[in-house]
Amino acid sequence: MRDHAPYALFRDDRAGTSLVFAEPETLVVARSADEVEPALAKLEAHRKSGKWLAGYLSYEAGFVFEPKLRPLIEDGRETPLISMGVYDAPAPAAHPLAQAPSNIPNAPLLSDPRAAWDLEAYCRRFDRLHDHLRKGDCYQANLTMPVEARWDGDPRAAFWSLVGRQPVHYGALIDDGIGPVILSRSPELFFSVDEDGWIETRPMKGTAARGASPEEDEAIIDAMLADGKTQAENRMIVDLLRNDVSVITEVGTLSVPKLFAIETYPTVHQMVSYVRAKLSPDLGLPEIMAALFPCGSVTGAPKMWAMRILHELEAGPRDVYCGAIGWCDPAGPMRFSVAIRTISLFNEGRAVFNVGGGIVFDSKAEAEYEECLLKARFALGDQWISR
């Protein structure tokens, strides 16, 4: 049992700012398909009454919004479908949880990492997905696999140790006291809403390893921008997000302020685009999630068919991975990240995180598998992954 109250920490490493929510008035939790929409309605009622919200939605919560997917939800898992705290306000900036602790370890949090699939197992799933692509069942799908490891130590100290190694805009540490501790190092914004009701989503699709020098990095970025496959993957998801966003926004306000921008991180370059529009009046968290969740960059296109196919291939729920982690201000602003580069820490010392990538018709299995292992470095550094 944990000896502290639930809390949520959101950290923008690049801006050097933290937002902490401590000691919630209540937790709103959904553990079954039938509880998801009532939980979202309850959260919205709290927000409209002047309360802040902070927490997460697991990926499978999004199955509720599609009749063909809803029966696939496994009720009663250790990780809730929704876990969000209700708060009077964020904690003061000087709150201890907003600062790095003094016991940041040099040793890694995770040990004995093991990929669930070796290359042969990955290729079998890849080939089945490729058959769906060839038949036209979908034209992009984000195939992901779990990595399991052992963890030991203080999750909060481990979170801050990763801040220095891999700075991101959307770091989060969620300890709700009822499920696993969620440690997220996401570089991807799912959506944000500003005080004037403008919603923006920033799908991220396209990854390349960093070079050994600035000159190599420049050449890699130039190659990404010139690569038809990378651009096609990104454009498919931009089109999907434009369609999703258009359902909840005013006609004539939708735009793509950035297309094919490159963001650079310590181990990878990522391609990201922006989609922006003005929310229709009187829409809140339930309507936004019903239209957008889960994010198209981690599902595929068409979204529902990609999600159904991936559920068959991945052989287990994603839980928080590829879900959404974020907060809502009762005045209107909201911000949720896509829960990629996200680790679930369970009480018995088991840690799980997933890695994956978008598969299109001309993808190659070996290259995609290597990209998965590259993405695992956010958590493991240069540790060898058994497989």
Order of alpha helices (4+ residues) and beta strands (2+ residues): beta-beta-beta-alpha-beta-beta-beta-alpha-beta-alpha-beta-beta-beta-beta-beta-alpha-alpha-beta-beta-alpha-beta-alpha-beta-beta-beta-beta-alpha-alpha
